[in-house]
Amino acid sequence: MKHVQINLQNHFGGGEVYTTFFCRALSQLGVATTLLVHPRAGFWDRLGLPADTRRIAVAGIADLPRHLPAGPLWLLSHGPLPAALRQPMPRRLRSAIAHMPVQGRDPAAFTDHDRIYPVSGWVRDGLLAAGLPAWGTPLLGVAGLGARATGGDCAIRRASRYDWDRRKGRDRLLGALEPVAEALRPHPAFERRAGLTLGIVSRLTPIKQFPQLFAQLAPVLARHPQVNLEIFGSGGYASVRDLDRALAALPPGQVRFWGQQGDVGSIYRQLDYLLAGLPEKEALGLNVIEAQACGTPVIAVDAPPFTETVLDGTTGFLYRDPRLDAGADFARLLDELLAGRARPQPELAQAHLARFSFKAFVERLRPIVADARPYTSRE
C-alpha cells in the first residue's frame, strides 16, 4: 500500500503530536508513510517518527501534486485535503483526519472526501449532521508523553508567552525586539505556591477560547485568593493580549505565565488540577488525556468533547458552562475543593485510561487500514 500523509503546519501543537503517533500506529500495522511537511517545521526531528516514515518538505500547497506517486494511493490529510487534491482519480482513497469540529464552521471544506476520520464523537456527530462521510468509530487519541514524561520534577523556567507569526509585519517587528526585553527580565524556576494550583497546559490559540472563559471565571478566581493560576503555553500577539484583558480582574501575582515548555509530563504532576478551555470549538483535547495519564485530574465544562474524555468525580470534575451562570457552578466547585473535597485519582480509572493507550489506538486504526487496502489496490 502506498500511503501519503499531509501536515503543513509550521507551528508545533497537538495536531503534530497526533500525526506522530498516527504514523507509529500505521508502522505497527505494516503501513509505511510518506509525510509531506512544511519546510520550516523543524520540530519533526525531535518527535521520534518511525523509521519507515519518509519525510519530504514541500514548498507549499501548489507543490503537493508532484510529490504524489502514481497508481493506487491512500492519501490522508491532517485537516481537509487541499482542493487541488480532491479530484476523483482511479484507485485513490481521498481521506482526512478531522482535528476540529465542523459545528460553527463551514463543513464545505470536507466535501469531495471518500473517508473522514473524526477524533471524537463530538466531531463525528457534526460531520454526520452535515451529510459528510464520517468514519463511525472516533479515533480518540493517545496519552503518550514519551520522552516528555520524564517521571520527575524538572526545572521549569519562565519563557516567552508569545508565538510570533513571521508572516505578519507587526509580529516580525515585535518578535525581533522581544529577545532584548527577555534578556532584561528574570527567568525564575517554577515552584508550587501554597494553596490550590490550577494549570493551563496548552497553546494559547483561539479554539481554546481562554479570553471568553476567563471573562467569566476571573471574577470568581479573584474572590478565591487561595487559588493560583499557572499558564504554560504561548500564543499569538492578539491571543495573549485578549487573555491579559480577561485576567485583568485578578490581583497581582494570582496568575503567572511560564511560556511554552518541553517536559509537560513534569508540569502536569505539579498541578492540583488541569483547567480546560471552553468546549464547542475543541475536538478532543490531548492535554486533558495526558494530564489524567499523569495522575492529574481535570476541571472542564460539562459538554462534549470533555464528557468523552473526563469521568466526572473519578478523573476530574465537570461544571456548568460559565457563560450560562456567570461562573456560579465553578465557584461552587472551588468552594468545595477549598473546604477539603477529595481530589480524584485518575490513575485508578484503568479502564478509562486504557481507551487512550497506544495499543487501543492501533486497534481502532486496524479496520481503517483494512478498509483502505482493497480501495487502493483494485484494478
Salt bridges, closest charged atoms under 4 A:
ASP45 OD1 - ARG55 NH2 2.41
ASP63 OD1 - ARG66 NE 2.51
ASP63 OD2 - HIS67 NE2 3.20
ASP114 OD1 - ARG94 NH2 2.95
ASP125 OD1 - ARG124 NE 3.22
ASP163 OD1 - HIS11 ND1 3.26
ASP163 OD2 - ARG203 NH2 3.23
ASP165 OD2 - ARG167 NH2 2.85
ASP171 OD1 - ARG170 NE 3.25
GLU182 OE1 - ARG158 NH2 3.35
GLU182 OE2 - ARG185 NH1 3.32
GLU182 OE1 - HIS187 NE2 2.95
GLU230 OE2 - ARG193 NH2 3.15
GLU230 OE2 - ARG256 NH2 2.78
ASP242 OD1 - ARG241 NE 3.00
ASP242 OD1 - ARG245 NH1 3.80
ASP244 OD1 - ARG161 NH1 2.86
ASP272 OD2 - ARG192 NH2 3.31
GLU280 OE1 - ARG323 NH2 2.78
GLU282 OE1 - LYS208 NZ 2.68
GLU290 OE2 - ARG148 NH2 3.13
ASP321 OD2 - ARG323 NH2 2.71
ASP329 OD1 - ARG332 NE 2.62
ASP335 OD1 - HIS224 NE2 2.75
GLU336 OE2 - ARG332 NH1 2.98
GLU336 OE1 - ARG341 NH1 2.61
GLU363 OE2 - ARG366 NH2 2.84
ASP371 OD2 - ARG115 NE 2.81
